[in-house]
Amino acid sequence: MVDVNALRQAPARSVASALEDVAAFGSFFAVELGGPGKGWHPVGDAYADGCADLIAKTVDRYRTHELRIGASIVQLGHAARLWSPVLACTAAHGIVPDLHRLERADDGPALRLPASPTGWYAAGAPRLADLLYEVVVGRHLDALAAGLRVKVAPRLLAGNASSALAEAARAVLVARPDLRGTLTGLVGGLLNTGRLAGSGTVTGPDLSFRRRSCCLYYRVPSGVKCGDCTLAG
């Protein structure tokens, strides 16, 4: 576990500025900052409930009776909403946002942080991949996995996390081609860390990715195999 107390804290205004800047990279990069208290709840409450509300809505939307498919889709989407701003802020601004006060919208997957968010300078981390892994997987995705009310293979969830990471990196690369070297290093380090190790590999300079598991999306009516799926041929 990373000792975040040993890291150099970034000023709240710098963290907020970084988050606001990368929100322009795409919808999964957007994290609201501050606002009225109503309509939001601590994301930890959603984890304890296994995001059951989102899973039920997802199962209904995709017209499937398999709860594990809904759980996989929800976890994959949430992983993307975590990795995207964290990876983008780290690569583009050298700041790792602290997500421990993260909130989720009552009526959907949108995320919010306080108006004065905290974070750390990436340059102060002894091994940056360990810090990013702790921020996203250790503090969030592991908690979500533990709260799921339906059994989903750990290998599948790890593949989802890695797929979401790679997709976030490609989106950053489109917005900021000059960050290719930084992104390649970060993604490579993360794919050799903790539960992500062995879940997939980067297959090209554009950060294309091939996972070693399947998210199950092809099992929904009219579903298809994703481009990075191990079953895609």
TORKEKE-845771 format. One record per residue (C-alpha): residue number from 1; residue in three letters; x, z, y. Coordinates in steps of 0.5 Angstrom, whole numbers. Each point is the difference from the previous one (the first is absolute). Example, Ala and Ser with C-alpha at 12.3 -4.5 7.8 and 13.67 -1.06 7.14 Angstrom:
# TORKEKE-845771
PT   resi   resn       x       z       y
PT      1    ALA      25      16      -9
PT      2    SER       2      -2       7
***
This chain:
# TORKEKE-845771
PT   resi   resn       x       z       y
PT      1    MET       0       0       0
PT      2    VAL       3      -2       7
PT      3    ASP       1       6       5
PT      4    VAL      -4      -3       6
PT      5    ASN       2       6       4
PT      6    ALA       7      -2       0
PT      7    LEU      -2      -7       3
PT      8    ARG       1      -2       7
PT      9    GLN      -7       1       3
PT     10    ALA      -3      -6       4
PT     11    PRO      -4       1       7
PT     12    ALA      -7      -1      -1
PT     13    ARG      -1      -5       5
PT     14    SER       6      -4      -4
PT     15    VAL      -4       0      -6
PT     16    ALA      -7      -1       3
PT     17    SER       3      -6       4
PT     18    ALA       3      -3      -7
PT     19    LEU      -6       1      -4
PT     20    GLU      -4      -4       6
PT     21    ASP       5      -5       0
PT     22    VAL       0      -2      -8
PT     23    ALA      -8       1       0
PT     24    ALA       0      -8       3
PT     25    PHE       4      -2      -7
PT     26    GLY      -7       0      -3
PT     27    SER      -6       5      -2
PT     28    PHE       3       4      -5
PT     29    PHE       6       2       5
PT     30    ALA      -6       3       5
PT     31    VAL       0       8       0
PT     32    GLU      -4       3       5
PT     33    LEU       3       5       5
PT     34    GLY      -5       6       2
PT     35    GLY      -7      -1       2
PT     36    PRO      -6       4      -1
PT     37    GLY      -1       5      -6
PT     38    LYS      -6      -2      -3
PT     39    GLY       0      -6      -6
PT     40    TRP       7       2      -3
PT     41    HIS       3       5      -5
PT     42    PRO       7       2      -2
PT     43    VAL       2      -5      -5
PT     44    GLY       2       5      -5
PT     45    ASP      -8       2      -1
PT     46    ALA      -1      -7      -2
PT     47    TYR       6       0      -5
PT     48    ALA      -3       7      -3
PT     49    ASP      -6      -4      -1
PT     50    GLY       3      -6      -3
PT     51    CYS      -2      -5       6
PT     52    ALA      -7       0      -4
PT     53    ASP      -4      -3       5
PT     54    LEU       5      -6       2
PT     55    ILE       0      -1      -8
PT     56    ALA      -8       0      -1
PT     57    LYS       0      -5       6
PT     58    THR       5      -4      -3
PT     59    VAL      -3       0      -7
PT     60    ASP      -7      -2       4
PT     61    ARG       4      -6       4
PT     62    TYR       3      -3      -6
PT     63    ARG      -6       1      -4
PT     64    THR       4       3      -6
PT     65    HIS      -1       6      -4
PT     66    GLU       7       2      -1
PT     67    LEU       2       6       4
PT     68    ARG       7      -1      -2
PT     69    ILE       0      -7       4
PT     70    GLY      -3       3       6
PT     71    ALA       5       6       0
PT     72    SER       6      -5      -1
PT     73    ILE      -3      -5       6
PT     74    VAL      -1       6       5
PT     75    GLN       7       3      -2
PT     76    LEU       3      -6       1
PT     77    GLY      -3      -1       7
PT     78    HIS       2       7       2
PT     79    ALA       7      -1      -2
PT     80    ALA       0      -6       4
PT     81    ARG      -3       4       6
PT     82    LEU       6       5      -1
PT     83    TRP       6      -5      -1
PT     84    SER      -2      -5       5
PT     85    PRO       1       5       7
PT     86    VAL       5       4      -4
PT     87    LEU       5      -6      -2
PT     88    ALA      -2      -4       7
PT     89    CYS       2       6       4
PT     90    THR       6       2      -4
PT     91    ALA       3      -8       0
PT     92    ALA      -2      -2       7
PT     93    HIS       1       7       4
PT     94    GLY       4       4      -4
PT     95    ILE      -5       6       0
PT     96    VAL      -4       2      -7
PT     97    PRO      -7       3       2
PT     98    ASP      -2       7      -3
PT     99    LEU      -6      -1      -3
PT    100    HIS      -2       7      -2
PT    101    ARG      -5       1       5
PT    102    LEU      -4      -7      -2
PT    103    GLU      -7       0       0
PT    104    ARG      -5      -5      -3
PT    105    ALA      -6      -3       3
PT    106    ASP      -7       3      -4
PT    107    ASP      -3      -7       0
PT    108    GLY       6      -4      -3
PT    109    PRO       8      -1      -1
PT    110    ALA       2       0       7
PT    111    LEU       6       5       2
PT    112    ARG       1       5       6
PT    113    LEU       6       4       2
PT    114    PRO       0       5       6
PT    115    ALA       1      -3       7
PT    116    SER       7       4       0
PT    117    PRO       2      -3      -7
PT    118    THR       7       3      -2
PT    119    GLY       5      -4      -4
PT    120    TRP       8       0      -1
PT    121    TYR       6      -5       2
PT    122    ALA       1      -4      -6
PT    123    ALA       8       0       1
PT    124    GLY       0       8      -1
PT    125    ALA      -3      -1      -7
PT    126    PRO       6       1      -6
PT    127    ARG      -4      -5      -4
PT    128    LEU      -5      -4       3
PT    129    ALA      -4      -2      -6
PT    130    ASP      -1       7      -2
PT    131    LEU      -3       2       7
PT    132    LEU      -5      -6       0
PT    133    TYR      -2       1      -8
PT    134    GLU      -1       8       2
PT    135    VAL      -4      -2       6
PT    136    VAL      -5      -5      -4
PT    137    VAL       1       1      -7
PT    138    GLY       2       8      -1
PT    139    ARG      -5       2       6
PT    140    HIS      -6      -5      -1
PT    141    LEU       0      -5      -6
PT    142    ASP       2       6      -5
PT    143    ALA      -6       4       3
PT    144    LEU      -5      -5      -1
PT    145    ALA       2      -2      -7
PT    146    ALA      -1       7      -2
PT    147    GLY      -7       1       3
PT    148    LEU      -3      -7      -3
PT    149    ARG      -6       2      -4
PT    150    VAL       1      -6      -5
PT    151    LYS       6      -1      -4
PT    152    VAL       5      -6       3
PT    153    ALA       7      -1      -4
PT    154    PRO       6       3       4
PT    155    ARG       3      -7      -1
PT    156    LEU      -5      -4       4
PT    157    LEU      -1       5       6
PT    158    ALA       8      -1       0
PT    159    GLY      -1      -7       0
PT    160    ASN      -5       0       6
PT    161    ALA       5       4       4
PT    162    SER       5      -5      -1
PT    163    SER      -4      -6       1
PT    164    ALA      -3       3       7
PT    165    LEU       7       2       2
PT    166    ALA       2      -7      -1
PT    167    GLU      -6      -3       3
PT    168    ALA       1       4       6
PT    169    ALA       8      -2       1
PT    170    ARG      -2      -7      -1
PT    171    ALA      -5       1       6
PT    172    VAL       5       3       4
PT    173    LEU       5      -6      -1
PT    174    VAL      -5      -5       2
PT    175    ALA      -1       4       7
PT    176    ARG       8       2       0
PT    177    PRO       4      -5      -4
PT    178    ASP       6       3       4
PT    179    LEU      -1       6      -5
PT    180    ARG       1      -3      -6
PT    181    GLY       6       4      -2
PT    182    THR      -2       6       2
PT    183    LEU      -7      -1      -4
PT    184    THR       4      -3      -6
PT    185    GLY       4       7       0
PT    186    LEU      -6       4       0
PT    187    VAL      -4      -3      -5
PT    188    GLY       6       0      -5
PT    189    GLY       1       7       1
PT    190    LEU      -7       2      -1
PT    191    LEU      -1      -4      -6
PT    192    ASN       6       4      -3
PT    193    THR      -4       7       2
PT    194    GLY      -4       5      -4
PT    195    ARG      -6      -3      -3
PT    196    LEU       1      -7       3
PT    197    ALA       6      -1      -4
PT    198    GLY      -1      -6      -5
PT    199    SER      -7      -1       2
PT    200    GLY       2      -7       3
PT    201    THR       5      -5       3
PT    202    VAL       2      -4       6
PT    203    THR       0      -7      -2
PT    204    GLY       2      -4       7
PT    205    PRO       3       1       7
PT    206    ASP      -7       0       2
PT    207    LEU      -1       7      -3
PT    208    SER      -5      -4      -5
PT    209    PHE      -1       5      -6
PT    210    ARG      -2       1      -7
PT    211    ARG      -3       6      -3
PT    212    ARG       0       2      -7
PT    213    SER      -7       3       0
PT    214    CYS      -7      -3       2
PT    215    CYS      -5       3       5
PT    216    LEU      -6      -2      -4
PT    217    TYR      -3      -4       5
PT    218    TYR       0      -6      -4
PT    219    ARG      -6       4      -4
PT    220    VAL      -5       0       5
PT    221    PRO      -5      -6       1
PT    222    SER       3      -6       3
PT    223    GLY       7       4       0
PT    224    VAL       7      -4      -1
PT    225    LYS       7       3      -2
PT    226    CYS       4       1       6
PT    227    GLY       6      -4       2
PT    228    ASP       5       6      -2
PT    229    CYS      -4       2      -6
PT    230    THR       4       1      -7
PT    231    LEU      -6      -4      -3
PT    232    ALA       1      -6       5
PT    233    GLY       4      -4      -4
***
